[in-house]
Amino acid sequence: MLVETVKLSTIVMRLTPELYPFLTRSELEFEIVLRNGIEALEAGDAMEIIQHSISEQQKDAFLH
């Protein structure tokens, strides 16, 4: 099984570049571990990852 770590910005630019301007720098720098590598991702997967990443960033902001 291929495991790959990429920044959210890589996923966004590859699958949903139209969303790039709407994300913060910290969201774009968020590291994502992909179980089957970036080649296995589809646009729907990217949207789910983006939503989860934003949620995690917001949760961290409230904890600080």
Secondary structure, 3 states (H helix, E strand, C coil): CCCEEEEHHHHHHHHCHHHHHHCCHHHHHCEEEECCCHHHCCHHHHHHHHHHHHHHHHHHHHHC
